[in-house]
Amino acid sequence: MPTPFLRRAALAAACAAPLLASAQTIQLTVQPGDPKLVVSKHIQGQFAEHLGRCIYGGFWVDPSLPVPKQGRIRMDIVQALQKIHVPNLRWPGGCFADTYHWHDGVGPTAQRPKMLNLWWGNTLEDNSFGTHEFLELCQLLGTEPYLAANVGSGTVQEMSNWMEYLNSNEDTPMVLERRKNGHPEPYHVSWWGIGNESWGCGGNMTPDYYTSVYKRYATFAHDYPGTKLRRIVSGANGDDANWTETCMKNIPLNQMWGLTLHQYTLPTGSWSGSKGKATGFGEQEYFNTLRNALKMDAIVAKHAAIMDKYDKDKKVALLVDEWGVWTDVEPGTNPGFLYQQNSLRDALVAGTTLNIFNNHCDRVKGANLAQAVNVLQALVLTDKEKMLLTPTYHVFDLYQVHQDAEYLPLQFASPDYGLGSEKIPALNASASKDKNGAVHISLVNLDPHKALTIETALPGVSWKTVTGRVLTSANVSDYNTFEKPDNIKLAAFTGAKKHGDKLAIALPPKSVVVLELK
């Protein structure tokens, strides 16, 4: 069954076929939007797990490291993430969350007990980065903290105490301890995940069992004055429809604000054996990666349809709070640290995936790329004092214009990018209108060989000028290195022109472009 993303393209194809046949030009229409339908800024959220060098050696560095720091928080990373307006940051996991006991990470650092990170490399952690340090990081970033409560190995009381410690202002033992630890006022943390991957590393639960556990935890997840909680259900793995169906059927709507989905893109499509290369891959592996990434559209549509059965008013948000490209680790690195390079291919996956989320913004209200620093499809890579921004970072820089903007539907027919006997749509796109009336169109050309010519109609849009930026490179396998950190970077785009009342675009091969019309 075709997905909504592809059905829209197919519908447009029927209408535009005569034009395409004669002009070989893609006819794209930016349709009027509904002011009530907004692309949530939280779609561009990030993820920081205690995994590899994301926290220790990433955000939180040795005091002797010669980089700008506030305490031990690495400020060049903070400044880079401030620039792209990261809307929310998820912590402490991931699988790590269901082994994490928050009380071990507060109070005088020297008195905090050490712990083994059993999920990721059996490393010894000293708990020097805990709740206060994370919330200081969020304050520096100007971002919403998204905490994951320990359901797998924790207790209801432990979670409830954490919420009271952070959000109450009464003279309880928890609040007195918070004040003693240096924060007199409540933190007002509203985003709470109740468990993580409860079908797997969070406890290997059945959906029926998890929903019973969830309702017990949610009952003791209290609002406090000035802080209304957003209780978030640990949702499905990939296309597991039964998990979503059971959650939506068993959990009252007033007990959940959101439901999660985890869906990664593996170049080989297999969790057993090699997942695929981060660099040095050929066109077949490139094609396979993009084909697998495009499955996100059908998976989101599948879960959204189930949610619609129980929640016709779309009160419950779908949060794709783990997504991204997952490859084999870099040779010679700890396999438990999940450190991988980041190529132009991964940037194209990021642009494509964000377009999919934008086009499902009626249900998708949040998402979190895995992960922010030094892990999987990271925005930032570090090597001691060196730091680089990945191609994926630049996509988030481009797409920040969509944050909390009015969604504008698109209609177009994509040509195919084919390899062997398979083919995928070469073009994907999304559009929005910001509060100042500027229209932004994000376009991704997945074809590594062919440019695309697009003629765009914008009925009802009054505009005079078009500007844009582009991300591309000579090869889809190109990436930034610490020796050449700007090998792939954003550039001004001059391939869009006003042509009468329409917009003419020459979209380069293997590129991400965002246009602004004023």
C-alpha positions, 0 to 999 in steps of 0.5 A: 500500500503506498504511503501518504508521502508517495500517494501525494506524489502519485496524485500529482504525477497524474496531473503533471504527466503531460507537462513532464512529458513535454518539458521534462520539468517537475511541476511543484505547487506550494499549497495554502496552509492551515494556520492551526497546523504548525511544524513543531520546533521539537521535531529538531530535538537532539539526544545525549546518552551516557554512551561512548564520548557523548557526555564524558569527553564530549559535553563534559570534559577534563578540566585540563583540556585547553578548550573554552569551558563553563565548569566542565561543560565544553562551550564550543559545542554549546555555541554550535548547538545554540546557533541551530536553536536545539529545541529539546535535549533527551537524557540520560538515555537510551538503554542507560536510563533504565540502569541510572539512579538519579540520586547517585548523580547529585550532591558533592561530586567527591561523594558520588558513587561510581557506576559501571556503564554495563550497556556501553563498553563496561566503562567506569563512570564517576557520576560527576555529570548528573541532574544539576550538570545536565540542567545547567547544560540545557540552560546554556543551550536555551533548550527544553530538558527531556528526562527518561525515568528508570522503569527497568531497574528503578522504582515508582518512588525513585521517579516520584522523588526525582520529580519532587526534587526538581519541580516542588517548592515546598519544604520537603526533604527532597526540596531541602536537598535540592536547595542544599545542592545549590538550586533554591528554585524549582527547575520546572522539568515537564518532559518525562519519558516513562521508560525507554525501549521497554520492549527491549533493553528497558525490561523485555516487557510485553506490551500488555505488561508495559501498559500496566506498569506505565499506568502505575508510574504515570499515576505517581507522576504528579504535576507541581505548581508551575509545572504540568507534566508531559508524560511520554509512553515508551513506544514501538520498535520500528513498524511494531503495530501491536505495541502502538495498538496496545498502548493506545487501547490500554492507556487513557488519553489523559495519562499520556502526552506523547508516544514514542517511536524508534526507527534507525536507518541501517545501510545493510538493513540488518542488525546481525553482522555488518550494518554497513560502512560510514565511509568508503561505500559504493553507490549500491550501499548509498542507494540501499541506505536511502531506500531504507531511510525512506521507509520512515514515511510508511512507518510513521503513517502506519503508527499515526493511523493506529493512533487516529483510531483511538485519538481522533483529535490528535491530542497525543503526540508521536515522538520519533525520539531515536532516529538516524543512520547507524553504521559499523563503528570506525575501525580501531574504536571501542565497539561499545562507543558507537563512534562513526563518521558522518558523510554527505549521504547522512546529511541527505538522510537527515534532510529527507527524514526531517521533510517526512516529519514536517509532512506528518506534523499533524501527528509528529510533534517531536523527534530526537536525532541519535546522537548529539556528540561523538555517537552514531549520526552526530552533529559534532565530533571531537578529538581532544581539543579539536572539534568539527561540525558534521554535514548533518549539523549543517542540515539542522542549520538549514532546517531551523527556519521551519521551527514552529512555522505554519505548515504548507502542503506540497504537490509534485511528482518526483522522478525516479532515481534508479539503480539496477532493478530498483528505484526510489523517488529522487526528490523530497521536500517540505515547506512552511511559512514563518511568523513574518510571512516568509516562505521556506522550501526545503528540497533534497535531491537524492540522485547522485548524478542528475540535476532536477529542474523544478517549476514552482507555483505558489498560489496565494503567496506574494513574494518578490525575492528568493535566496537560498543555501545549499549543502553538497559535495563532489561525492556522496561519501565525502566527509569532514575531518579534523584536518579539513573540518570545512570539506563540506559546508553550506554555501549560497545557492543561486539556482533559484530565480523568479520566473513570472509568478513562478519560481524556477529551480535548478537543483544540483545532484546529491544536494540539500537546498533551503529557499527563502521567499519574501 
